[in-house]
Amino acid sequence: MRRWLCSVCFLAVLPLFPASLRAAQGTPVLWGAGVAQCGDFVAAWEADRTEDRRPYRDWLAGFASGLNLATGEDVFGGESLEAVMRRLHIYCDDHSDEDFFNASMAVIRTLRGGAAAPSSSSSPGEHSTPPE
């Protein structure tokens, strides 16, 4: 169990390290909703059915939990999982060709003190876009 947890934590924080440090190790393999395109997430969100959103919500919860364990911080900066999901919907609506993993990382970076994140209470036309 401990070995599995360490592996998950390592993969969760790997994107936070510069590419030059990762290059020798190769590209990590990703599974689950993280490899889905943002456009697919937006379609699932707008279908407004829990069963369509659940894979993304569950993937994000596990991903954030791994990051929290690895960093010792709340990577959502005190925001709820649902608020971050709303932010991801806004972000993905503007970046439909990006994958859900990279969109999640972009939003998490903004919550950890990066550029202005899309507000979970704003509508799609009233937000800032996190840097790419």
N, C-alpha and C positions, 0 to 999 in steps of 0.2 A: 504494500500500500504506500509506504513512504517513498519507494523508488518511483512509483507511478506519479505521486504528487510532485516530486522533484522534477520529473520529466515535463509535466504539465506546466509547472512554474517556469522552467527554462524556456519552453516554447512560447509562453505568454509574454515574457519580457524580451525575447530575442529581437523583435522589431524596434525596441527602444535603443539598441546598440547600433553604431555606425555600420554601414554596409561593408566597409573594409574589414571589420572584425568578423563579419558573418561569411565573407566570400570563401574563406578556406574551408568552411564547414558545409557549403552547398546551400541550396534553398530548402527550407523546412517544408514538410508536407502538411497541408492544412486539410481538415475534414469538416463536414457539417455545413451549417448555414453561412459560415464565414467565407466560403468560396462562391456563394451565390452573388449574382449581380445586384446592384442597388435597385435597378428597374424591377427585378423580381420582388424585392422587399417592399417597394412602393406599391406594387400591385397587391401584395398580400395585405399590406396595411390598409389600403383603400377598399379592399373587399370587406373590411370591418367584421371579420369573423375570427374568433379566438384561435380556432384550429389552424388558420392560415398564418397567424402571427407567432404562434407558440414556438416553432423551431428557431426563429430569430431571437425571440426573447430568452429562450433557454440557452442558446449558444452564447448570447451576450452576457447572461448571468454567470455562466461557467467561465467565460473568458475574463470577465472583470474580477471574479473571485480569484482566479489564478494570478492575475496581475496584483491584486490586493495582497495576497499571500507573499508574492515574490518581492514586492516593493515595500511592504509594511505600511502602506498608505491607502486611503480611499481614493481610487482613481477617478471616481465620479465626483469628487469634491463636495460630497454631501447631498448630491442630487439623487433622486429616487431612480430605480430601474425604469419605471414608466416615463419619467421626465427625459431620461437619456434616449429611450426609444422614440419619443416625439422629436427630439433633436436629430436623431438619425433619419427619421422620415423626412424632415426638412432638408438635411444635407443630401440624402440620396435622391430626393426629387430634383435637385440641381446637378447631380453627378450620377446619372443612371447607368453609365458604363463602368463605373468603379465597382470593385467587389465589396461585400459587406464587411470583411475584415479590415480593409484599408479605410473604409468610411468610419468604422468603429474607432480605429486608431486616431483618425483625424479629429473626431469629436472628443475623444478622451484627452488628446493633447490640448485642446482648447479648455477643457475642464480643469486641467492641471496647470493652467496659467499661460496658455498660448494666446493666440489671437482671439478676438471675440467669437464666441460660439453662437450658433443659431439658437435663439431663445425658444424654449419649449412652449411659450405662450404666444409666439408670433405666428403669423400666417406665412405661407411660402414666399410671398412678395415682400415681406418686411424683415429680412434677416441679413446678417453678415455671413459670408462663407468662410469657413476655416481655411487656412493655407494648405496647399497641396504639397 
